[in-house]
Amino acid sequence: MGTERCVGAARAAALGAAAPPSPPAPPLCPAESLVLSEPAEPVYAWGLRGAPGAELAAELRARGAGLAAVRRGGHVTYHGPGQLLALAVLDLRARRLGLRGFVGGLEEVGVRLCRRLGLPAATSRPPPLTGVWVGDGKVAAIGVHCGHYITSHGLALNCCTDLAWFEHIVPCGLEGKGVTSLSRELGRHVPVADVLQPFLHCFQEVFGCALVFSDEPGA
């Protein structure tokens, strides 16, 4: 997916490494992790469906964007600077959580974050409108993969993203639906760095986990 600038990482660990939320969180598998990053370059990515045709692909490359096929659900979307990528690796079997419950949890994280930042109208919608919405604009897209009960990929939240990049595609394959950002909805510049801590707080609340932090995603 091109070069990314890691802006934070959190690796799940046994309870006691960090203060657990209330009620107490269950012990976590040490292999579970949450990696937060901000793409350094524009890239269009698609999952199992929605690969751009040759003509569109050439146009997108001419605009300076990279192209990437990834192992997740969902159609083509855009990732780039000003966007928070939250990649969650969770053991659904250990958590007794279904895939739809995991996706719903990511949506709830995004909704709580938006409301905490001052967007009370933020909400999720039934499929196929997966993600976090403010009015008719999607502020966060979700695309996940699950193999042997272990998840990968996750959520992309538009913080101060240049939304013009979305104009060249049908984001997530949803005709007639718009895309928005925290900056647009709040009427002020909201960089990725400003949402890291509240995002992590909401993630811990929703998934009932305690996180310890590292500057490197593999630490």
N, C-alpha and C positions, 0 to 999 in steps of 0.2 A: 504494500500500500504506500510505498514511498517512504522517505525519511520522516521520522517523527521526533519531536522534541519532548522528552519525558519531563512532565511537570510534577509528577508525584506518583508514588506507588504505595499500596497498602497490602501487606500479606497477612492473611488470617493466621492466628496462632492460638494456642491453648489459653483458656481464660486465666486471668491473673496478669497477663502481659499488658493489658490496658483495662481501664475501668469499664465494666460491662453495663449495658443499658438496663433499665428496669422494665419488666421483670428480668431476672438473670438469663443471659444467653447460654445456650448449650455449648459444649465443647466443639471446636471446629477441627476439621482435617487440616494438618499443616500444609497440604498441597494446595489448598484453596487460596486464591489471591484476587486482588482487585488492582488493576493497573490503570492509572490515569495519564493521558497524554494529549498533547495538542499537535496536530499535523503541521509540519513545517512547510509543506508544499501542497498545492491543489491536486486532488485526485478524484476521479469518478470510479466508484466501486459498485459491483453488482453481485448478487448471490446466485441462487439456483435458477432464477428467471431474470428476464429483462436485459440481457446483454445488448449493448448498442450495435446497430448495424455498421457496416464498413464505412458508409458515408458519414454517419454521425461520429463514429470513432475518430475518423480523420479530422473532422471539424474540431472535436474536443482537444485532440493533440495539438492542432494548430493554435488553439487558444492558450497553450502552455500547460495543460493539465496531463497528469498521468492517468493510466487506465489500469484497473486491477479486478480480476475475478477472485472472489473470496468464498470460503466455505461457510456460508450462512444462508438463512432464508432471506427473501426480499428481493425487490427489483433494484434498479440502478439508483444511486444517490450520490451526493457530493460530500467530500471531507476536505477540510482545509484549515488554514490559520483562523484563529478565533473560535474554534470549535473544541469542546471537551469530549474526548473519547474515553469511555469507561468500559474497560474490558474485564469481564467477570468470569473467573474460573471457579465454579462451585460444584460440589458433589451432591447432585439432586437425590440420589438414593440415600445417602447418609442423612440428608435433611428431610426425607420423606416428602419431597416436593415434586410436583409434576412440571412438565415444560411450560404449560400455560400458566401455572402458578408462578414460575420463575419470571416469565415475560411480564405478568401482572405486577410482580414485585418491582421490576425495573421501572415500569410505568409509575408505580406509586412513589418510588424514589424521586422521579422527575417532577411529579405533581407536587409533592411536599416541598421540594427545593424551590420550585417556581412560586408557590404560595408564600414560602418563608421570605423570598426576595421581594414580595410585594405584588404578586400576580394572583389574586384570589380566584380568578376565572379559569385558571389552568385546570385541565381535566384529561382523563383518558377516555377512549371510546371503544366500542366493540369492534372486533375484526370485521373487515380488513383494515380499519383505521387505527391500526396499532401505533402507539407512540404517545406523546404528550402534546396537547393542543391548547392554544389560546385563541378562542374564536375559531375562524376557519384557517388559521395558520398553525402548522406543525412546528413546534419549537424543539422537539427531540424525537429522533427516529430510533427504532430498535430493530436489530437484526441479530439473531443468535444461531448457534449450532450446538448440538448435543450429541456426544458419542460415548457409549458405555456409561451414561448418566453424568458425564462431566461436560459442563458447559464451556463455551468460548464465545468470543465477540461480545456484543452488549449494546450500549446506548451511545448515541452521538447527540450532544446538546449544543445548539447554536447560541453562543454567548455574544461575540461581536463579529460573527461571520459575515463576509461579504456575500449577501444573498443574491447578487447578480449571477453568481455561478450556477445557481439552481435554474435560471431561466432557460438554459440550453437543453434541459432534460425534462421528463415527467417524473418528478421526485417520488420514489417508492412506487411508481406505477399508478399513482392516484390522480386521475384526470380531474381538473377543475378545483383542486385543493391547493392552498397556498403554503408558503414556508415563512416562518418568522424567526426572530431571535430575541434573546433577553434584552439586548440593547434597544431594539426597535420598540418592544412593548413597554419598557421602563422609561424610554425617552432619555437615556444616558448611556455612556460607554461602559460596558460591563466586560472586562477582560476575563480570560479563563482563570487567571490566578485568584480572582475575587470569589469564585464559586467553589474552589476546591474544598475548603473546610466545611461549608454548609452541605456540600454534596456528600462528603464522607459521613457527616453526622446523620443525614437522612438515610444513607445506605445502612448504617449500623442499626438505626431504628427499625427499618423495614425488615431486614434480614436477621435481626436479633443476633448480631455478632460483635465481637471485640476485635479491633484492628491494631496492629503495630505497624510502624511506618519505616520506609526506606526510601532513599533517593534514587535507587536503581531498581528496575522492575524485577531483576533476577536475584536480588539479595535475599 
